[in-house]
Amino acid sequence: MVTEPGYEQARDELAAVVAKLEAGGLSLEDSLALWERGEALARICDKHLAGARERVETALAAAEAENT
């Protein structure tokens, strides 16, 4: 079973993928594989950020409800 990386790990790996793609010199097949990995990592980061955003919104709503 493969576990999904945490936000920081996915972000760091995505930055490394982007750097490799920007450096160039890769075969088309290697470039496509890196691009696909980068897309997957970006989706993982988005998912983590969406979850964090939801938690913040829930906490703010709860705090607001307590103050009214």
Backbone as XML, in Angstrom:
<?xml version="1.0"?>
<chain id="A" units="angstrom">
  <residue number="1" name="MET">
    <atom name="N" x="0.835" y="-1.183" z="0.000"/>
    <atom name="CA" x="0.000" y="0.000" z="0.000"/>
    <atom name="C" x="0.882" y="1.250" z="0.000"/>
  </residue>
  <residue number="2" name="VAL">
    <atom name="N" x="0.602" y="2.182" z="-0.907"/>
    <atom name="CA" x="1.359" y="3.426" z="-1.002"/>
    <atom name="C" x="0.589" y="4.507" z="-0.256"/>
  </residue>
  <residue number="3" name="THR">
    <atom name="N" x="1.290" y="5.175" z="0.657"/>
    <atom name="CA" x="0.633" y="6.243" z="1.407"/>
    <atom name="C" x="0.863" y="7.568" z="0.702"/>
  </residue>
  <residue number="4" name="GLU">
    <atom name="N" x="-0.119" y="8.425" z="0.809"/>
    <atom name="CA" x="-0.031" y="9.741" z="0.191"/>
    <atom name="C" x="0.890" y="10.624" z="1.020"/>
  </residue>
  <residue number="5" name="PRO">
    <atom name="N" x="1.760" y="11.387" z="0.370"/>
    <atom name="CA" x="2.657" y="12.262" z="1.134"/>
    <atom name="C" x="1.884" y="13.393" z="1.794"/>
  </residue>
  <residue number="6" name="GLY">
    <atom name="N" x="2.455" y="13.903" z="2.870"/>
    <atom name="CA" x="1.888" y="15.071" z="3.522"/>
    <atom name="C" x="2.098" y="16.298" z="2.654"/>
  </residue>
  <residue number="7" name="TYR">
    <atom name="N" x="1.515" y="17.409" z="3.067"/>
    <atom name="CA" x="1.599" y="18.634" z="2.270"/>
    <atom name="C" x="3.041" y="19.058" z="2.016"/>
  </residue>
  <residue number="8" name="GLU">
    <atom name="N" x="3.834" y="19.143" z="3.073"/>
    <atom name="CA" x="5.204" y="19.639" z="2.926"/>
    <atom name="C" x="6.026" y="18.735" z="2.019"/>
  </residue>
  <residue number="9" name="GLN">
    <atom name="N" x="5.875" y="17.432" z="2.182"/>
    <atom name="CA" x="6.621" y="16.489" z="1.352"/>
    <atom name="C" x="6.189" y="16.622" z="-0.112"/>
  </residue>
  <residue number="10" name="ALA">
    <atom name="N" x="4.884" y="16.724" z="-0.359"/>
    <atom name="CA" x="4.381" y="16.865" z="-1.731"/>
    <atom name="C" x="4.859" y="18.181" z="-2.341"/>
  </residue>
  <residue number="11" name="ARG">
    <atom name="N" x="4.814" y="19.259" z="-1.553"/>
    <atom name="CA" x="5.263" y="20.570" z="-2.031"/>
    <atom name="C" x="6.743" y="20.548" z="-2.409"/>
  </residue>
  <residue number="12" name="ASP">
    <atom name="N" x="7.555" y="19.942" z="-1.542"/>
    <atom name="CA" x="8.993" y="19.873" z="-1.806"/>
    <atom name="C" x="9.296" y="19.032" z="-3.037"/>
  </residue>
  <residue number="13" name="GLU">
    <atom name="N" x="8.606" y="17.899" z="-3.172"/>
    <atom name="CA" x="8.825" y="17.052" z="-4.347"/>
    <atom name="C" x="8.358" y="17.769" z="-5.609"/>
  </residue>
  <residue number="14" name="LEU">
    <atom name="N" x="7.248" y="18.493" z="-5.518"/>
    <atom name="CA" x="6.752" y="19.247" z="-6.669"/>
    <atom name="C" x="7.771" y="20.303" z="-7.086"/>
  </residue>
  <residue number="15" name="ALA">
    <atom name="N" x="8.368" y="20.982" z="-6.131"/>
    <atom name="CA" x="9.397" y="21.985" z="-6.447"/>
    <atom name="C" x="10.583" y="21.330" z="-7.148"/>
  </residue>
  <residue number="16" name="ALA">
    <atom name="N" x="10.961" y="20.133" z="-6.717"/>
    <atom name="CA" x="12.071" y="19.419" z="-7.356"/>
    <atom name="C" x="11.702" y="19.011" z="-8.781"/>
  </residue>
  <residue number="17" name="VAL">
    <atom name="N" x="10.463" y="18.581" z="-8.982"/>
    <atom name="CA" x="9.994" y="18.200" z="-10.320"/>
    <atom name="C" x="10.054" y="19.415" z="-11.250"/>
  </residue>
  <residue number="18" name="VAL">
    <atom name="N" x="9.566" y="20.550" z="-10.764"/>
    <atom name="CA" x="9.573" y="21.766" z="-11.576"/>
    <atom name="C" x="11.008" y="22.157" z="-11.934"/>
  </residue>
  <residue number="19" name="ALA">
    <atom name="N" x="11.916" y="22.077" z="-10.980"/>
    <atom name="CA" x="13.314" y="22.427" z="-11.241"/>
    <atom name="C" x="13.912" y="21.521" z="-12.310"/>
  </residue>
  <residue number="20" name="LYS">
    <atom name="N" x="13.615" y="20.220" z="-12.242"/>
    <atom name="CA" x="14.134" y="19.284" z="-13.251"/>
    <atom name="C" x="13.569" y="19.601" z="-14.623"/>
  </residue>
  <residue number="21" name="LEU">
    <atom name="N" x="12.278" y="19.905" z="-14.686"/>
    <atom name="CA" x="11.662" y="20.231" z="-15.976"/>
    <atom name="C" x="12.229" y="21.529" z="-16.538"/>
  </residue>
  <residue number="22" name="GLU">
    <atom name="N" x="12.442" y="22.519" z="-15.676"/>
    <atom name="CA" x="12.987" y="23.793" z="-16.117"/>
    <atom name="C" x="14.429" y="23.665" z="-16.582"/>
  </residue>
  <residue number="23" name="ALA">
    <atom name="N" x="15.178" y="22.740" z="-15.984"/>
    <atom name="CA" x="16.576" y="22.549" z="-16.361"/>
    <atom name="C" x="16.696" y="21.961" z="-17.761"/>
  </residue>
  <residue number="24" name="GLY">
    <atom name="N" x="15.670" y="21.216" z="-18.175"/>
    <atom name="CA" x="15.680" y="20.646" z="-19.523"/>
    <atom name="C" x="16.661" y="19.491" z="-19.643"/>
  </residue>
  <residue number="25" name="GLY">
    <atom name="N" x="16.903" y="19.098" z="-20.876"/>
    <atom name="CA" x="17.844" y="18.025" z="-21.142"/>
    <atom name="C" x="17.280" y="16.633" z="-20.945"/>
  </residue>
  <residue number="26" name="LEU">
    <atom name="N" x="15.987" y="16.522" z="-20.713"/>
    <atom name="CA" x="15.368" y="15.223" z="-20.495"/>
    <atom name="C" x="14.755" y="14.718" z="-21.787"/>
  </residue>
  <residue number="27" name="SER">
    <atom name="N" x="14.612" y="13.421" z="-21.862"/>
    <atom name="CA" x="13.919" y="12.852" z="-23.017"/>
    <atom name="C" x="12.441" y="13.215" z="-22.915"/>
  </residue>
  <residue number="28" name="LEU">
    <atom name="N" x="11.744" y="13.083" z="-24.022"/>
    <atom name="CA" x="10.317" y="13.370" z="-24.020"/>
    <atom name="C" x="9.597" y="12.467" z="-23.025"/>
  </residue>
  <residue number="29" name="GLU">
    <atom name="N" x="9.951" y="11.190" z="-23.005"/>
    <atom name="CA" x="9.310" y="10.235" z="-22.098"/>
    <atom name="C" x="9.557" y="10.612" z="-20.638"/>
  </residue>
  <residue number="30" name="ASP">
    <atom name="N" x="10.795" y="10.980" z="-20.312"/>
    <atom name="CA" x="11.109" y="11.389" z="-18.937"/>
    <atom name="C" x="10.384" y="12.686" z="-18.564"/>
  </residue>
  <residue number="31" name="SER">
    <atom name="N" x="10.317" y="13.609" z="-19.513"/>
    <atom name="CA" x="9.617" y="14.866" z="-19.271"/>
    <atom name="C" x="8.134" y="14.622" z="-19.011"/>
  </residue>
  <residue number="32" name="LEU">
    <atom name="N" x="7.525" y="13.757" z="-19.797"/>
    <atom name="CA" x="6.111" y="13.443" z="-19.608"/>
    <atom name="C" x="5.868" y="12.766" z="-18.266"/>
  </residue>
  <residue number="33" name="ALA">
    <atom name="N" x="6.748" y="11.854" z="-17.883"/>
    <atom name="CA" x="6.604" y="11.170" z="-16.597"/>
    <atom name="C" x="6.711" y="12.173" z="-15.445"/>
  </residue>
  <residue number="34" name="LEU">
    <atom name="N" x="7.663" y="13.099" z="-15.550"/>
    <atom name="CA" x="7.806" y="14.122" z="-14.511"/>
    <atom name="C" x="6.587" y="15.043" z="-14.481"/>
  </residue>
  <residue number="35" name="TRP">
    <atom name="N" x="6.094" y="15.405" z="-15.665"/>
    <atom name="CA" x="4.919" y="16.265" z="-15.728"/>
    <atom name="C" x="3.728" y="15.589" z="-15.031"/>
  </residue>
  <residue number="36" name="GLU">
    <atom name="N" x="3.519" y="14.319" z="-15.326"/>
    <atom name="CA" x="2.422" y="13.579" z="-14.711"/>
    <atom name="C" x="2.590" y="13.506" z="-13.195"/>
  </residue>
  <residue number="37" name="ARG">
    <atom name="N" x="3.814" y="13.284" z="-12.738"/>
    <atom name="CA" x="4.064" y="13.248" z="-11.295"/>
    <atom name="C" x="3.784" y="14.618" z="-10.686"/>
  </residue>
  <residue number="38" name="GLY">
    <atom name="N" x="4.195" y="15.664" z="-11.374"/>
    <atom name="CA" x="3.935" y="17.013" z="-10.896"/>
    <atom name="C" x="2.450" y="17.312" z="-10.785"/>
  </residue>
  <residue number="39" name="GLU">
    <atom name="N" x="1.681" y="16.871" z="-11.764"/>
    <atom name="CA" x="0.226" y="17.060" z="-11.722"/>
    <atom name="C" x="-0.372" y="16.338" z="-10.516"/>
  </residue>
  <residue number="40" name="ALA">
    <atom name="N" x="0.078" y="15.115" z="-10.270"/>
    <atom name="CA" x="-0.420" y="14.346" z="-9.126"/>
    <atom name="C" x="-0.055" y="15.042" z="-7.815"/>
  </residue>
  <residue number="41" name="LEU">
    <atom name="N" x="1.157" y="15.540" z="-7.732"/>
    <atom name="CA" x="1.598" y="16.239" z="-6.521"/>
    <atom name="C" x="0.809" y="17.530" z="-6.314"/>
  </residue>
  <residue number="42" name="ALA">
    <atom name="N" x="0.520" y="18.248" z="-7.386"/>
    <atom name="CA" x="-0.267" y="19.479" z="-7.278"/>
    <atom name="C" x="-1.668" y="19.168" z="-6.755"/>
  </residue>
  <residue number="43" name="ARG">
    <atom name="N" x="-2.263" y="18.068" z="-7.209"/>
    <atom name="CA" x="-3.588" y="17.674" z="-6.712"/>
    <atom name="C" x="-3.527" y="17.339" z="-5.220"/>
  </residue>
  <residue number="44" name="ILE">
    <atom name="N" x="-2.460" y="16.660" z="-4.805"/>
    <atom name="CA" x="-2.297" y="16.328" z="-3.385"/>
    <atom name="C" x="-2.188" y="17.612" z="-2.561"/>
  </residue>
  <residue number="45" name="CYS">
    <atom name="N" x="-1.392" y="18.571" z="-3.022"/>
    <atom name="CA" x="-1.246" y="19.845" z="-2.311"/>
    <atom name="C" x="-2.586" y="20.569" z="-2.226"/>
  </residue>
  <residue number="46" name="ASP">
    <atom name="N" x="-3.323" y="20.593" z="-3.334"/>
    <atom name="CA" x="-4.638" y="21.243" z="-3.335"/>
    <atom name="C" x="-5.575" y="20.595" z="-2.328"/>
  </residue>
  <residue number="47" name="LYS">
    <atom name="N" x="-5.531" y="19.270" z="-2.260"/>
    <atom name="CA" x="-6.400" y="18.550" z="-1.328"/>
    <atom name="C" x="-6.057" y="18.910" z="0.120"/>
  </residue>
  <residue number="48" name="HIS">
    <atom name="N" x="-4.771" y="18.947" z="0.428"/>
    <atom name="CA" x="-4.350" y="19.306" z="1.785"/>
    <atom name="C" x="-4.755" y="20.746" z="2.117"/>
  </residue>
  <residue number="49" name="LEU">
    <atom name="N" x="-4.570" y="21.658" z="1.168"/>
    <atom name="CA" x="-4.923" y="23.053" z="1.407"/>
    <atom name="C" x="-6.428" y="23.227" z="1.574"/>
  </residue>
  <residue number="50" name="ALA">
    <atom name="N" x="-7.209" y="22.497" z="0.794"/>
    <atom name="CA" x="-8.663" y="22.569" z="0.917"/>
    <atom name="C" x="-9.096" y="22.074" z="2.300"/>
  </residue>
  <residue number="51" name="GLY">
    <atom name="N" x="-8.470" y="21.011" z="2.771"/>
    <atom name="CA" x="-8.785" y="20.496" z="4.102"/>
    <atom name="C" x="-8.422" y="21.494" z="5.187"/>
  </residue>
  <residue number="52" name="ALA">
    <atom name="N" x="-7.288" y="22.139" z="5.042"/>
    <atom name="CA" x="-6.876" y="23.143" z="6.025"/>
    <atom name="C" x="-7.821" y="24.335" z="5.991"/>
  </residue>
  <residue number="53" name="ARG">
    <atom name="N" x="-8.211" y="24.753" z="4.789"/>
    <atom name="CA" x="-9.140" y="25.878" z="4.651"/>
    <atom name="C" x="-10.473" y="25.554" z="5.335"/>
  </residue>
  <residue number="54" name="GLU">
    <atom name="N" x="-10.946" y="24.339" z="5.135"/>
    <atom name="CA" x="-12.207" y="23.918" z="5.760"/>
    <atom name="C" x="-12.106" y="23.929" z="7.276"/>
  </residue>
  <residue number="55" name="ARG">
    <atom name="N" x="-10.977" y="23.466" z="7.807"/>
    <atom name="CA" x="-10.800" y="23.462" z="9.260"/>
    <atom name="C" x="-10.786" y="24.877" z="9.820"/>
  </residue>
  <residue number="56" name="VAL">
    <atom name="N" x="-10.119" y="25.799" z="9.107"/>
    <atom name="CA" x="-10.071" y="27.188" z="9.558"/>
    <atom name="C" x="-11.467" y="27.798" z="9.522"/>
  </residue>
  <residue number="57" name="GLU">
    <atom name="N" x="-12.193" y="27.560" z="8.428"/>
    <atom name="CA" x="-13.547" y="28.108" z="8.321"/>
    <atom name="C" x="-14.456" y="27.556" z="9.418"/>
  </residue>
  <residue number="58" name="THR">
    <atom name="N" x="-14.324" y="26.276" z="9.735"/>
    <atom name="CA" x="-15.123" y="25.667" z="10.791"/>
    <atom name="C" x="-14.780" y="26.293" z="12.145"/>
  </residue>
  <residue number="59" name="ALA">
    <atom name="N" x="-13.495" y="26.477" z="12.397"/>
    <atom name="CA" x="-13.072" y="27.079" z="13.666"/>
    <atom name="C" x="-13.563" y="28.522" z="13.776"/>
  </residue>
  <residue number="60" name="LEU">
    <atom name="N" x="-13.488" y="29.277" z="12.686"/>
    <atom name="CA" x="-13.963" y="30.664" z="12.711"/>
    <atom name="C" x="-15.472" y="30.721" z="12.929"/>
  </residue>
  <residue number="61" name="ALA">
    <atom name="N" x="-16.202" y="29.832" z="12.291"/>
    <atom name="CA" x="-17.651" y="29.797" z="12.470"/>
    <atom name="C" x="-18.003" y="29.447" z="13.902"/>
  </residue>
  <residue number="62" name="ALA">
    <atom name="N" x="-17.284" y="28.503" z="14.493"/>
    <atom name="CA" x="-17.537" y="28.122" z="15.874"/>
    <atom name="C" x="-17.235" y="29.274" z="16.829"/>
  </residue>
  <residue number="63" name="ALA">
    <atom name="N" x="-16.139" y="29.975" z="16.571"/>
    <atom name="CA" x="-15.775" y="31.123" z="17.408"/>
    <atom name="C" x="-16.809" y="32.236" z="17.286"/>
  </residue>
  <residue number="64" name="GLU">
    <atom name="N" x="-17.295" y="32.449" z="16.071"/>
    <atom name="CA" x="-18.306" y="33.473" z="15.853"/>
    <atom name="C" x="-19.610" y="33.100" z="16.558"/>
  </residue>
  <residue number="65" name="ALA">
    <atom name="N" x="-19.975" y="31.830" z="16.504"/>
    <atom name="CA" x="-21.194" y="31.370" z="17.167"/>
    <atom name="C" x="-21.110" y="31.550" z="18.681"/>
  </residue>
  <residue number="66" name="GLU">
    <atom name="N" x="-19.927" y="31.371" z="19.240"/>
    <atom name="CA" x="-19.735" y="31.550" z="20.681"/>
    <atom name="C" x="-19.858" y="33.008" z="21.078"/>
  </residue>
  <residue number="67" name="ASN">
    <atom name="N" x="-19.500" y="33.905" z="20.171"/>
    <atom name="CA" x="-19.514" y="35.334" z="20.469"/>
    <atom name="C" x="-20.871" y="35.982" z="20.247"/>
  </residue>
  <residue number="68" name="THR">
    <atom name="N" x="-21.830" y="35.257" z="19.717"/>
    <atom name="CA" x="-23.143" y="35.865" z="19.480"/>
    <atom name="C" x="-24.172" y="35.382" z="20.455"/>
  </residue>
</chain>
